[in-house]
């Protein structure tokens, strides 16, 4: 069962407020966005390697 169907609501927090969304369409939209972010993110090892490379470049 897709995550959007298991979630009943989500909280979207910002610096000044939080909004609770309960409609299935809203939950599905945010789930899709999260899935896209997760799919494009580096894995932990790649993240460490990239951070190390960039920090080395900044020091040079």
trRosetta pair geometry for C-beta under 8 A, 3 or more apart (Angstrom, degrees):
i j d omega theta_ij theta_ji phi_ij phi_ji
1 5 5.2 -103 174 78 101 125
1 6 5.9 113 114 -53 116 98
2 5 5.2 90 67 7 80 101
2 6 7.5 -156 101 -4 43 89
2 31 7.4 103 156 143 104 150
3 6 5.6 -64 -151 38 39 108
3 7 6.1 32 158 -18 75 107
3 31 5.2 177 91 -146 108 130
3 35 7.9 171 36 -64 133 109
4 7 6.2 -54 -141 36 30 106
4 24 7.1 86 158 -170 100 76
4 27 5.3 138 -153 122 80 94
4 28 4.0 59 -159 -100 149 67
4 31 4.1 -138 -73 29 92 160
4 32 7.7 10 -64 -37 134 75
5 24 7.7 22 -105 -145 57 110
7 10 6.2 20 166 -58 137 93
7 27 5.0 -173 95 -167 115 130
7 31 6.9 -179 22 -71 141 122
8 22 7.0 -10 151 -142 69 82
8 27 7.6 -133 142 -90 8 157
9 20 5.6 11 172 -178 128 97
9 21 6.3 163 -160 82 75 46
9 22 4.5 -27 -103 -99 100 72
9 27 6.9 -111 -121 -82 22 118
10 20 7.4 167 84 -151 36 56
10 21 5.3 -11 58 56 84 97
10 26 7.3 -148 39 127 109 99
10 27 5.7 145 -11 -114 111 78
10 30 5.5 -129 69 79 167 157
11 18 5.5 -2 -175 -177 104 115
11 19 7.2 155 -156 77 55 40
11 20 5.4 -28 -99 -97 73 70
11 21 7.8 175 -88 16 24 74
12 18 6.8 157 80 -159 46 61
12 19 4.8 -14 59 60 99 93
12 20 7.9 -178 19 -83 72 22
12 21 6.4 42 -10 -12 111 114
12 30 7.3 -132 -77 -105 108 143
13 17 7.8 -156 -147 109 53 39
13 18 4.5 -18 -104 -105 74 94
14 17 5.7 14 56 55 101 63
14 18 7.2 -177 23 -81 64 46
21 26 3.9 -122 170 135 128 143
21 27 6.5 178 113 -61 105 66
21 30 7.1 133 68 -15 146 139
22 26 7.2 49 51 56 25 130
22 27 7.5 -3 -164 -43 20 110
23 26 4.5 89 62 5 91 104
23 27 7.0 -164 88 -5 47 85
24 27 5.7 -58 -146 40 32 111
24 28 6.1 33 156 -21 67 108
25 28 5.7 -54 -145 37 30 112
25 29 6.3 34 155 -23 64 104
26 29 5.7 -53 -148 33 30 112
26 30 6.6 21 158 -9 64 106
27 30 6.2 -61 -150 42 29 104
27 31 6.1 32 152 -22 65 110
28 31 5.5 -56 -145 37 31 115
28 32 6.3 36 155 -23 65 103
29 32 5.8 -53 -153 32 29 112
29 33 6.7 28 151 -17 63 104
30 33 5.5 -49 -148 35 37 113
30 34 6.3 39 153 -19 67 104
31 34 5.7 -53 -147 38 32 112
31 35 6.3 36 152 -22 65 105
32 35 5.6 -53 -148 35 30 113
32 36 6.5 31 154 -20 64 104
33 36 5.8 -55 -152 34 31 111
33 37 6.5 30 152 -17 65 105
34 37 5.7 -54 -150 37 33 111
34 38 6.2 31 154 -18 67 107
35 38 5.7 -55 -145 39 30 110
35 39 6.2 31 155 -21 65 108
36 39 5.7 -55 -145 36 29 112
36 40 6.4 11 161 -6 64 111
37 40 6.3 -71 -147 44 27 98
37 41 6.2 40 155 -41 66 105
38 41 5.7 -45 -144 14 30 118
41 47 7.9 -6 171 -69 90 116
42 46 3.8 -129 -175 98 111 116
42 47 4.6 152 94 -62 119 74
42 50 6.3 -151 -54 -2 177 139
43 46 5.0 86 51 14 72 105
43 47 7.0 -132 95 -11 32 91
44 47 5.5 -55 -146 34 30 115
44 48 6.5 30 158 -18 65 103
45 48 5.9 -53 -151 34 31 109
45 49 6.4 30 152 -17 64 107
46 49 5.6 -54 -147 38 33 113
46 50 6.2 32 155 -19 67 106
47 50 5.9 -57 -147 37 28 108
47 51 6.2 26 157 -17 65 108
48 51 5.8 -56 -145 39 29 109
48 52 6.2 29 156 -19 65 108
49 52 5.8 -56 -148 37 28 111
49 53 6.3 27 155 -19 64 108
50 53 5.7 -55 -147 36 31 111
50 54 6.3 24 158 -14 66 108
51 54 6.0 -58 -144 40 29 106
51 55 6.1 25 159 -17 65 109
52 55 6.0 -57 -143 39 26 107
52 56 6.3 29 156 -21 63 108
53 56 5.8 -58 -151 35 28 112
53 57 6.5 28 152 -19 64 106
54 57 5.6 -53 -149 35 34 113
54 58 6.5 36 152 -22 65 104
55 58 5.6 -51 -149 33 35 114
55 59 6.7 33 153 -20 64 104
56 59 5.9 -57 -152 34 33 109
56 60 6.6 35 153 -26 65 106
57 60 5.9 -52 -149 27 33 114
